[in-house]
């Protein structure tokens, strides 16, 4: 047990990887993701279960320390979040 005043394993970010058949597009630690999934848009926050999924076309948004970044997904792509 942690002592009073200590946080025990509170996750504030996670690793985002976006990969196409040709190259790795993004590998970055982020604190939120909003992505176009094959069955609809979905979001991921810290402490989410690990996830590898395919993406549909659309806009992928991710945030790192308050900075929002956008990537247009123009072809089916794989996304990994660890």
PEPEUR-V800144 format. One record per residue. RES is the residue in one letter. PHI is phi in whole degrees, 0 to 359 (999 if undefined). OMEGA is omega as a letter, one per 30 degrees, with the letter a starting at -180 (999 if undefined). D_LAST is the distance of its C-alpha to the last C-alpha in Angstrom with 2 decimals. Layout:
<<RES	PHI	OMEGA	D_LAST> <RES	PHI	OMEGA	D_LAST>>
//
This chain:
<<X	999	l	25.16> <X	287	l	24.58> <X	285	l	27.81> <X	306	l	28.84> <X	89	l	27.28> <X	256	l	24.09> <X	272	l	20.64> <X	250	l	18.69> <X	54	l	14.92> <X	276	a	14.71> <X	271	a	11.37> <X	248	l	12.42> <X	207	l	9.59> <X	205	a	5.92> <X	272	l	5.11> <X	253	l	6.75> <X	230	l	8.42> <X	242	a	11.64> <X	229	l	13.85> <X	255	l	17.46> <X	299	a	19.79> <X	269	a	21.37> <X	196	l	18.75> <X	271	a	15.38> <X	273	a	15.87> <X	221	l	13.18> <X	221	a	10.76> <X	205	l	10.61> <X	278	a	9.41> <X	227	l	10.41> <X	245	l	11.64> <X	193	l	12.23> <X	222	l	12.12> <X	231	a	15.02> <X	224	l	15.17> <X	274	l	18.00> <X	280	a	17.08> <X	291	l	19.65> <X	241	l	21.07> <X	130	a	20.80> <X	289	l	18.83> <X	218	l	15.87> <X	238	l	14.01> <X	224	l	10.71> <X	238	l	10.97> <X	307	a	9.47> <X	73	l	9.37> <X	291	l	8.60> <X	298	l	7.77> <X	302	a	4.92> <X	214	l	6.74> <X	232	a	8.59> <X	211	l	11.86> <X	264	l	14.89> <X	246	l	16.26> <X	266	l	19.92> <X	291	a	22.00> <X	144	a	21.91> <X	257	l	20.44> <X	262	l	16.75> <X	242	l	16.65> <X	218	a	14.21> <X	238	l	15.27> <X	230	l	15.05> <X	45	l	17.53> <X	83	l	19.78> <X	264	a	19.90> <X	268	l	19.31> <X	240	a	18.57> <X	236	l	19.50> <X	227	l	19.06> <X	275	l	21.42> <X	266	a	20.11> <X	255	l	23.39> <X	211	l	22.46> <X	307	a	20.08> <X	219	l	16.69> <X	257	a	13.32> <X	231	l	10.14> <X	235	l	6.55> <X	229	a	3.77> <X	237	999	0.00>>
//
